[in-house]
Amino acid sequence: MKLFGLFTSRKAGVFVESVDKFLDTIDMATAIFKDGVRSYLYNDEPGFAEALAAMAAKETEADALRREIENTLYSRGALIRYRGDIMRLLERMDHIITIISNDLVQFEIESPKVPQELKKEFMKLTELAVLAVETSIPGTKAYFTHPEQVAETSQKVYFYEKQAVKQSQSIKRTVFHEMNSLKLSEKFHLRYFALHIEDLSTAAVKVAEQLSVMSIKRSL
């Protein structure tokens, strides 16, 4: 029996619903992350504090849903052949919310000074990285219900990841080649935050890669 056939029964509906909730939570967390970065860049302290609190709540919610999904996986013998791959997929999705939560906290702790002329550039980087994640979510859902759609969404993830890398490199090039008024320590600080936002798109690619492996296995 192919994997997607295992999720067409009424009994399997609870599992699919839990997966959807988990993915929706990550989707909402990325929106919070984007709003949080915007609030930080444009000195909206109440908005940034709200984003931090909302992110913490979403991270807790995602952890609970992941445990629920894992319990279901271990209680359904029919899924034993696919359990490892699904667990790895969940781990990669969970890593995304860890990255965005940690990044927001690091903004709060380290308070990087972003020059005015780079604020739009950092916001663009954030939006591209978030788009990579947002695109990976429909692909992950499709694996359980419409597996033929996985390849199409994965290509979009790769596209946004490449754009995020280009944007991150552009920021770093500007910082080190053009902003002579900045101290070297300040340049390193800005590079650090550009790199960590870029890492979000890399995490989305890891999800797409895992989905590709799982799709190939399913077709064998």
PATIFI-387986 format. One record per atom (N, C-alpha, C): chain; atom name; x, z, y. Coordinates in steps of 0.05 Angstrom, whole numbers, padded with zeros to 5 digits. Example, Ala and Ser with C-alpha at 12.3 -4.5 7.8 and 13.67 -1.06 7.14 Angstrom:
<recs>
cadena|atomo|xx|zz|yy
A|N|00264|00156|-00114;
A|CA|00246|00156|-00090;
A|C|00264|00156|-00066;
A|N|00257|00142|-00045;
A|CA|00273|00143|-00021;
A|C|00258|00157|00001;
</recs>
This chain:
<recs>
cadena|atomo|xx|zz|yy
A|N|00017|00000|-00024;
A|CA|00000|00000|00000;
A|C|00018|00000|00025;
A|N|00012|-00018|00044;
A|CA|00027|-00019|00069;
A|C|00020|00006|00086;
A|N|00039|00013|00103;
A|CA|00036|00038|00118;
A|C|00011|00037|00135;
A|N|00005|00015|00149;
A|CA|-00018|00016|00167;
A|C|-00044|00018|00151;
A|N|-00043|00011|00125;
A|CA|-00067|00015|00109;
A|C|-00073|00044|00103;
A|N|-00052|00061|00106;
A|CA|-00056|00089|00101;
A|C|-00071|00103|00124;
A|N|-00074|00089|00147;
A|CA|-00086|00101|00170;
A|C|-00113|00090|00177;
A|N|-00125|00076|00158;
A|CA|-00151|00065|00163;
A|C|-00174|00082|00153;
A|N|-00168|00103|00137;
A|CA|-00188|00120|00126;
A|C|-00197|00141|00147;
A|N|-00220|00152|00142;
A|CA|-00231|00173|00160;
A|C|-00212|00197|00161;
A|N|-00202|00204|00137;
A|CA|-00184|00227|00135;
A|C|-00159|00223|00152;
A|N|-00149|00198|00154;
A|CA|-00125|00193|00169;
A|C|-00130|00193|00199;
A|N|-00155|00192|00207;
A|CA|-00162|00191|00235;
A|C|-00151|00215|00251;
A|N|-00150|00238|00239;
A|CA|-00140|00262|00252;
A|C|-00110|00259|00258;
A|N|-00095|00248|00239;
A|CA|-00067|00243|00242;
A|C|-00061|00224|00265;
A|N|-00075|00201|00265;
A|CA|-00072|00181|00286;
A|C|-00079|00193|00313;
A|N|-00100|00209|00314;
A|CA|-00109|00221|00339;
A|C|-00087|00240|00350;
A|N|-00074|00255|00332;
A|CA|-00053|00273|00340;
A|C|-00029|00257|00351;
A|N|-00022|00235|00338;
A|CA|00000|00218|00347;
A|C|-00007|00207|00375;
A|N|-00031|00198|00378;
A|CA|-00040|00187|00404;
A|C|-00038|00208|00426;
A|N|-00046|00233|00420;
A|CA|-00044|00254|00440;
A|C|-00015|00260|00447;
A|N|00002|00260|00427;
A|CA|00030|00265|00431;
A|C|00042|00244|00450;
A|N|00036|00219|00444;
A|CA|00046|00197|00460;
A|C|00035|00197|00488;
A|N|00009|00204|00490;
A|CA|-00004|00206|00517;
A|C|00009|00228|00534;
A|N|00017|00250|00520;
A|CA|00030|00272|00534;
A|C|00057|00263|00546;
A|N|00072|00247|00530;
A|CA|00097|00237|00539;
A|C|00093|00217|00562;
A|N|00072|00201|00560;
A|CA|00065|00182|00581;
A|C|00059|00196|00607;
A|N|00044|00218|00606;
A|CA|00037|00233|00629;
A|C|00062|00247|00641;
A|N|00080|00256|00623;
A|CA|00105|00269|00631;
A|C|00122|00250|00647;
A|N|00123|00224|00639;
A|CA|00139|00205|00654;
A|C|00128|00201|00682;
A|N|00101|00201|00684;
A|CA|00089|00198|00711;
A|C|00096|00223|00728;
A|N|00096|00246|00716;
A|CA|00104|00270|00731;
A|C|00133|00269|00740;
A|N|00150|00258|00722;
A|CA|00178|00255|00728;
A|C|00182|00237|00752;
A|N|00168|00214|00752;
A|CA|00170|00195|00774;
A|C|00161|00208|00801;
A|N|00139|00223|00799;
A|CA|00129|00236|00823;
A|C|00148|00258|00832;
A|N|00160|00272|00813;
A|CA|00179|00293|00819;
A|C|00204|00283|00833;
A|N|00214|00261|00823;
A|CA|00238|00249|00836;
A|C|00231|00240|00864;
A|N|00208|00227|00867;
A|CA|00200|00218|00894;
A|C|00197|00242|00913;
A|N|00185|00264|00903;
A|CA|00182|00288|00920;
A|C|00209|00299|00928;
A|N|00228|00299|00909;
A|CA|00255|00310|00915;
A|C|00269|00292|00936;
A|N|00268|00266|00932;
A|CA|00282|00247|00949;
A|C|00272|00248|00978;
A|N|00245|00252|00980;
A|CA|00233|00252|01007;
A|C|00225|00279|01017;
A|N|00239|00300|01006;
A|CA|00237|00327|01016;
A|C|00209|00339|01016;
A|N|00194|00332|00995;
A|CA|00167|00344|00991;
A|C|00171|00368|00972;
A|N|00178|00391|00983;
A|CA|00185|00414|00967;
A|C|00161|00424|00951;
A|N|00136|00426|00962;
A|CA|00113|00434|00946;
A|C|00107|00415|00923;
A|N|00110|00389|00929;
A|CA|00105|00369|00909;
A|C|00125|00370|00886;
A|N|00151|00376|00894;
A|CA|00172|00378|00873;
A|C|00167|00403|00856;
A|N|00160|00425|00868;
A|CA|00154|00450|00853;
A|C|00131|00445|00834;
A|N|00111|00431|00844;
A|CA|00088|00425|00827;
A|C|00096|00408|00803;
A|N|00114|00388|00808;
A|CA|00123|00371|00786;
A|C|00139|00387|00765;
A|N|00155|00406|00774;
A|CA|00170|00422|00756;
A|C|00152|00438|00738;
A|N|00131|00450|00749;
A|CA|00112|00466|00734;
A|C|00097|00449|00714;
A|N|00088|00426|00724;
A|CA|00072|00408|00707;
A|C|00089|00397|00684;
A|N|00115|00392|00689;
A|CA|00132|00382|00668;
A|C|00137|00403|00646;
A|N|00140|00428|00655;
A|CA|00144|00450|00635;
A|C|00119|00452|00617;
A|N|00095|00449|00629;
A|CA|00071|00450|00613;
A|C|00068|00427|00594;
A|N|00076|00403|00602;
A|CA|00075|00380|00585;
A|C|00095|00382|00562;
A|N|00118|00393|00568;
A|CA|00138|00396|00547;
A|C|00128|00416|00526;
A|N|00115|00437|00534;
A|CA|00104|00456|00515;
A|C|00082|00443|00498;
A|N|00065|00428|00512;
A|CA|00043|00414|00498;
A|C|00054|00394|00478;
A|N|00075|00379|00485;
A|CA|00087|00359|00467;
A|C|00099|00373|00443;
A|N|00112|00396|00447;
A|CA|00124|00410|00424;
A|C|00102|00419|00404;
A|N|00080|00429|00414;
A|CA|00058|00437|00397;
A|C|00046|00414|00381;
A|N|00043|00391|00394;
A|CA|00032|00368|00381;
A|C|00051|00357|00360;
A|N|00076|00357|00366;
A|CA|00096|00348|00347;
A|C|00096|00365|00322;
A|N|00094|00391|00325;
A|CA|00093|00409|00301;
A|C|00068|00403|00285;
A|N|00046|00398|00299;
A|CA|00021|00391|00285;
A|C|00024|00366|00269;
A|N|00036|00346|00280;
A|CA|00040|00320|00267;
A|C|00059|00324|00243;
A|N|00080|00339|00246;
A|CA|00099|00344|00224;
A|C|00086|00359|00201;
A|N|00068|00378|00207;
A|CA|00054|00392|00186;
A|C|00036|00373|00170;
A|N|00023|00355|00185;
A|CA|00006|00335|00171;
A|C|00023|00317|00153;
A|N|00046|00309|00163;
A|CA|00064|00291|00147;
A|C|00072|00305|00121;
A|N|00078|00331|00122;
A|CA|00087|00344|00098;
A|C|00064|00352|00079;
A|N|00040|00351|00090;
A|CA|00017|00358|00073;
A|C|00004|00334|00060;
A|N|00012|00310|00069;
A|CA|00000|00285|00057;
A|C|00020|00271|00040;
A|N|00016|00274|00014;
A|CA|00035|00262|-00006;
A|C|00037|00232|-00004;
A|N|00016|00220|00005;
A|CA|00016|00190|00007;
A|C|00036|00180|00028;
A|N|00045|00198|00046;
A|CA|00063|00189|00067;
A|C|00093|00195|00060;
A|N|00098|00205|00036;
A|CA|00125|00214|00030;
A|C|00146|00192|00034;
A|N|00138|00167|00027;
A|CA|00157|00144|00029;
A|C|00164|00139|00058;
A|N|00146|00145|00077;
A|CA|00150|00138|00105;
A|C|00157|00162|00122;
A|N|00157|00185|00110;
A|CA|00159|00210|00126;
A|C|00185|00211|00142;
A|N|00207|00204|00130;
A|CA|00233|00205|00145;
A|C|00233|00187|00169;
A|N|00223|00163|00166;
A|CA|00223|00144|00189;
A|C|00205|00153|00211;
A|N|00181|00164|00204;
A|CA|00163|00173|00224;
A|C|00174|00197|00238;
A|N|00188|00215|00223;
A|CA|00200|00238|00236;
A|C|00222|00230|00256;
A|N|00238|00210|00248;
A|CA|00258|00200|00266;
A|C|00246|00188|00291;
A|N|00224|00174|00288;
A|CA|00210|00162|00311;
A|C|00200|00184|00329;
A|N|00188|00205|00318;
A|CA|00179|00227|00334;
A|C|00202|00241|00349;
A|N|00225|00244|00336;
A|CA|00248|00256|00348;
A|C|00257|00240|00372;
A|N|00257|00214|00369;
A|CA|00266|00197|00392;
A|C|00246|00198|00415;
A|N|00220|00200|00409;
A|CA|00201|00203|00430;
A|C|00204|00231|00443;
A|N|00208|00251|00427;
A|CA|00211|00278|00437;
A|C|00237|00280|00455;
A|N|00257|00265|00448;
A|CA|00282|00265|00464;
A|C|00276|00255|00492;
A|N|00257|00237|00495;
A|CA|00250|00227|00522;
A|C|00240|00249|00540;
A|N|00222|00265|00530;
A|CA|00211|00287|00547;
A|C|00233|00308|00552;
A|N|00251|00311|00534;
A|CA|00274|00330|00539;
A|C|00291|00320|00562;
A|N|00296|00294|00562;
A|CA|00313|00282|00583;
A|C|00300|00285|00610;
A|N|00274|00278|00612;
A|CA|00262|00279|00639;
A|C|00258|00308|00648;
A|N|00252|00326|00630;
A|CA|00250|00354|00638;
A|C|00276|00365|00648;
A|N|00298|00359|00633;
A|CA|00325|00368|00641;
A|C|00333|00356|00667;
A|N|00327|00330|00671;
A|CA|00335|00317|00696;
A|C|00322|00330|00720;
A|N|00296|00336|00718;
A|CA|00282|00349|00740;
A|C|00294|00376|00746;
A|N|00300|00391|00725;
A|CA|00312|00418|00729;
A|C|00339|00415|00742;
A|N|00355|00395|00734;
A|CA|00381|00391|00746;
A|C|00379|00384|00776;
A|N|00358|00369|00784;
A|CA|00354|00364|00812;
A|C|00349|00390|00827;
A|N|00334|00408|00814;
A|CA|00328|00433|00827;
A|C|00352|00451|00828;
A|N|00369|00451|00807;
A|CA|00392|00469|00806;
A|C|00414|00459|00824;
A|N|00421|00433|00822;
A|CA|00445|00423|00835;
A|C|00440|00412|00863;
A|N|00414|00405|00869;
A|CA|00406|00396|00895;
A|C|00425|00374|00906;
A|N|00427|00351|00892;
A|CA|00445|00330|00902;
A|C|00436|00319|00930;
A|N|00455|00313|00946;
A|CA|00449|00302|00973;
A|C|00449|00272|00971;
A|N|00425|00260|00971;
A|CA|00423|00231|00968;
A|C|00421|00219|00996;
A|N|00440|00202|01004;
A|CA|00439|00189|01030;
A|C|00413|00174|01034;
A|N|00404|00172|01058;
A|CA|00379|00159|01065;
A|C|00378|00130|01054;
A|N|00400|00116|01057;
A|CA|00401|00088|01048;
A|C|00400|00084|01018;
A|N|00403|00106|01003;
A|CA|00402|00104|00974;
A|C|00376|00115|00962;
A|N|00359|00126|00978;
A|CA|00335|00138|00967;
A|C|00317|00117|00954;
A|N|00313|00094|00967;
A|CA|00297|00073|00955;
A|C|00310|00062|00929;
A|N|00337|00062|00929;
A|CA|00351|00052|00906;
A|C|00348|00071|00882;
A|N|00349|00097|00887;
A|CA|00345|00116|00866;
A|C|00316|00116|00856;
A|N|00297|00111|00875;
A|CA|00269|00109|00867;
A|C|00264|00085|00850;
A|N|00277|00063|00856;
A|CA|00274|00038|00840;
A|C|00286|00043|00812;
A|N|00309|00056|00811;
A|CA|00321|00062|00785;
A|C|00302|00079|00768;
A|N|00290|00099|00781;
A|CA|00271|00117|00767;
A|C|00247|00101|00756;
A|N|00236|00083|00773;
A|CA|00213|00067|00765;
A|C|00219|00049|00741;
A|N|00243|00037|00741;
A|CA|00251|00019|00720;
A|C|00255|00035|00693;
A|N|00268|00058|00695;
A|CA|00272|00074|00671;
A|C|00245|00084|00660;
A|N|00227|00091|00678;
A|CA|00200|00100|00669;
A|C|00185|00077|00656;
A|N|00188|00053|00668;
A|CA|00175|00029|00656;
A|C|00184|00024|00628;
A|N|00210|00028|00623;
A|CA|00220|00025|00595;
A|C|00206|00044|00576;
A|N|00202|00068|00584;
A|CA|00189|00088|00567;
A|C|00159|00081|00565;
A|N|00146|00075|00587;
A|CA|00118|00069|00586;
A|C|00112|00045|00568;
A|N|00130|00026|00567;
A|CA|00127|00003|00550;
A|C|00131|00009|00521;
A|N|00147|00029|00515;
A|CA|00152|00037|00487;
A|C|00129|00051|00475;
A|N|00112|00063|00491;
A|CA|00090|00079|00480;
A|C|00068|00061|00467;
A|N|00059|00040|00479;
A|CA|00040|00022|00465;
A|C|00051|00011|00439;
A|N|00078|00005|00439;
A|CA|00090|-00005|00415;
A|C|00090|00016|00393;
A|N|00094|00041|00400;
A|CA|00094|00062|00380;
A|C|00066|00066|00369;
A|N|00046|00065|00387;
A|CA|00018|00067|00377;
A|C|00011|00044|00359;
A|N|00020|00020|00367;
A|CA|00013|-00004|00352;
A|C|00024|-00003|00324;
A|N|00046|00011|00319;
A|CA|00058|00012|00293;
A|C|00038|00023|00272;
A|N|00021|00041|00281;
A|CA|00002|00054|00263;
A|C|-00024|00039|00261;
A|N|-00030|00022|00280;
A|CA|-00056|00009|00280;
A|C|-00055|-00022|00281;
A|N|-00037|-00033|00298;
A|CA|-00034|-00062|00300;
A|C|-00005|-00069|00299;
A|N|00008|-00067|00276;
A|CA|00037|-00070|00273;
A|C|00048|-00097|00283;
A|N|00031|-00117|00283;
A|CA|00040|-00143|00292;
A|C|00047|-00144|00322;
A|N|00039|-00123|00336;
A|CA|00045|-00122|00365;
A|C|00071|-00107|00372;
A|N|00084|-00096|00352;
A|CA|00108|-00080|00357;
A|C|00130|-00097|00369;
A|N|00136|-00120|00358;
A|CA|00158|-00137|00367;
A|C|00155|-00145|00397;
A|N|00131|-00151|00405;
A|CA|00126|-00160|00432;
A|C|00132|-00138|00452;
A|N|00122|-00114|00446;
A|CA|00127|-00092|00465;
A|C|00156|-00083|00465;
A|N|00170|-00086|00442;
A|CA|00198|-00078|00441;
A|C|00215|-00096|00459;
A|N|00209|-00121|00461;
A|CA|00224|-00140|00478;
A|C|00221|-00131|00508;
A|N|00198|-00121|00515;
A|CA|00194|-00111|00543;
A|C|00211|-00087|00548;
A|N|00213|-00069|00528;
A|CA|00230|-00045|00531;
A|C|00259|-00054|00537;
A|N|00269|-00073|00521;
A|CA|00297|-00082|00526;
A|C|00300|-00094|00554;
A|N|00280|-00108|00563;
A|CA|00281|-00120|00590;
A|C|00284|-00099|00611;
A|N|00266|-00079|00610;
A|CA|00267|-00058|00631;
A|C|00292|-00041|00629;
A|N|00303|-00037|00605;
A|CA|00327|-00022|00602;
A|C|00351|-00037|00615;
A|N|00352|-00063|00611;
A|CA|00373|-00079|00624;
A|C|00371|-00078|00654;
A|N|00346|-00079|00665;
A|CA|00342|-00077|00693;
A|C|00350|-00050|00704;
A|N|00345|-00029|00689;
A|CA|00352|-00002|00697;
A|C|00383|00001|00698;
A|N|00396|-00010|00678;
A|CA|00426|-00009|00677;
A|C|00437|-00024|00701;
A|N|00427|-00047|00708;
A|CA|00436|-00062|00731;
A|C|00432|-00046|00757;
A|N|00409|-00034|00759;
A|CA|00403|-00018|00783;
A|C|00422|00006|00785;
A|N|00427|00019|00763;
A|CA|00445|00042|00763;
A|C|00473|00033|00770;
A|N|00482|00011|00760;
A|CA|00508|00001|00766;
A|C|00510|-00007|00796;
A|N|00489|-00018|00807;
A|CA|00488|-00025|00835;
A|C|00491|00000|00853;
A|N|00477|00022|00845;
A|CA|00479|00047|00860;
A|C|00508|00057|00859;
A|N|00519|00058|00835;
A|CA|00547|00068|00832;
A|C|00567|00051|00847;
A|N|00563|00025|00846;
A|CA|00581|00007|00861;
A|C|00579|00012|00891;
A|N|00555|00015|00901;
A|CA|00551|00021|00929;
A|C|00565|00047|00937;
A|N|00560|00068|00920;
A|CA|00571|00094|00926;
A|C|00602|00094|00928;
A|N|00615|00081|00908;
A|CA|00644|00082|00907;
A|C|00658|00060|00924;
A|N|00644|00039|00930;
A|CA|00657|00017|00944;
A|C|00650|00016|00974;
A|N|00627|00027|00981;
A|CA|00617|00023|01008;
A|C|00613|00048|01024;
A|N|00609|00071|01011;
A|CA|00603|00095|01025;
A|C|00628|00113|01029;
A|N|00645|00103|01047;
A|CA|00671|00116|01051;
A|C|00668|00144|01064;
A|N|00645|00149|01077;
A|CA|00642|00175|01090;
A|C|00637|00198|01070;
A|N|00630|00191|01045;
A|CA|00625|00211|01025;
A|C|00650|00222|01013;
A|N|00650|00247|01007;
A|CA|00673|00259|00992;
A|C|00672|00249|00963;
A|N|00695|00250|00950;
A|CA|00696|00241|00922;
A|C|00678|00257|00905;
A|N|00676|00283|00910;
A|CA|00658|00301|00894;
A|C|00629|00293|00898;
A|N|00622|00284|00922;
A|CA|00594|00275|00928;
A|C|00588|00249|00913;
A|N|00608|00232|00912;
A|CA|00605|00206|00898;
A|C|00601|00211|00868;
A|N|00617|00229|00857;
A|CA|00614|00236|00829;
A|C|00586|00248|00823;
A|N|00577|00264|00842;
A|CA|00550|00277|00839;
A|C|00528|00256|00838;
A|N|00529|00236|00856;
A|CA|00509|00215|00856;
A|C|00511|00198|00831;
A|N|00535|00192|00822;
A|CA|00539|00177|00798;
A|C|00527|00191|00774;
A|N|00530|00218|00773;
A|CA|00520|00234|00752;
A|C|00489|00232|00750;
A|N|00476|00233|00772;
A|CA|00447|00232|00772;
A|C|00437|00203|00766;
A|N|00451|00183|00776;
A|CA|00443|00156|00769;
A|C|00446|00151|00739;
A|N|00467|00161|00727;
A|CA|00472|00158|00699;
A|C|00451|00172|00682;
A|N|00443|00196|00691;
A|CA|00423|00211|00675;
A|C|00395|00199|00677;
A|N|00388|00187|00699;
A|CA|00363|00173|00701;
A|C|00364|00147|00684;
A|N|00387|00134|00685;
A|CA|00391|00110|00668;
A|C|00388|00117|00638;
A|N|00397|00141|00630;
A|CA|00395|00149|00602;
A|C|00367|00149|00592;
A|N|00347|00152|00610;
A|CA|00319|00152|00601;
A|C|00312|00125|00590;
A|N|00322|00103|00602;
A|CA|00316|00077|00592;
A|C|00331|00072|00565;
A|N|00354|00083|00562;
A|CA|00369|00081|00537;
A|C|00354|00095|00515;
A|N|00341|00118|00521;
A|CA|00325|00132|00501;
A|C|00301|00116|00493;
A|N|00290|00100|00511;
A|CA|00267|00083|00505;
A|C|00276|00061|00486;
A|N|00300|00051|00490;
A|CA|00311|00030|00472;
A|C|00315|00042|00444;
A|N|00323|00067|00442;
A|CA|00326|00079|00416;
A|C|00300|00080|00401;
A|N|00278|00084|00416;
A|CA|00251|00084|00404;
A|C|00245|00056|00393;
A|N|00251|00036|00410;
A|CA|00245|00008|00403;
A|C|00262|00000|00378;
A|N|00287|00009|00377;
A|CA|00304|00003|00354;
A|C|00293|00015|00329;
A|N|00284|00040|00331;
A|CA|00272|00053|00307;
A|C|00247|00039|00298;
A|N|00230|00031|00317;
A|CA|00206|00016|00310;
A|C|00213|-00010|00296;
A|N|00234|-00024|00305;
A|CA|00242|-00049|00292;
A|C|00251|-00044|00263;
A|N|00266|-00023|00259;
A|CA|00274|-00017|00232;
A|C|00250|-00011|00214;
A|N|00232|00005|00225;
A|CA|00208|00012|00209;
A|C|00190|-00012|00204;
A|N|00189|-00031|00223;
A|CA|00173|-00055|00219;
A|C|00184|-00072|00197;
A|N|00211|-00074|00197;
A|CA|00225|-00090|00176;
A|C|00220|-00078|00149;
A|N|00222|-00052|00146;
A|CA|00217|-00038|00121;
A|C|00189|-00042|00112;
A|N|00170|-00042|00131;
A|CA|00142|-00045|00124;
A|C|00136|-00072|00113;
A|N|00151|-00093|00122;
A|CA|00146|-00120|00114;
A|C|00158|-00127|00087;
A|N|00176|-00109|00077;
A|CA|00189|-00114|00051;
A|C|00170|-00110|00028;
</recs>
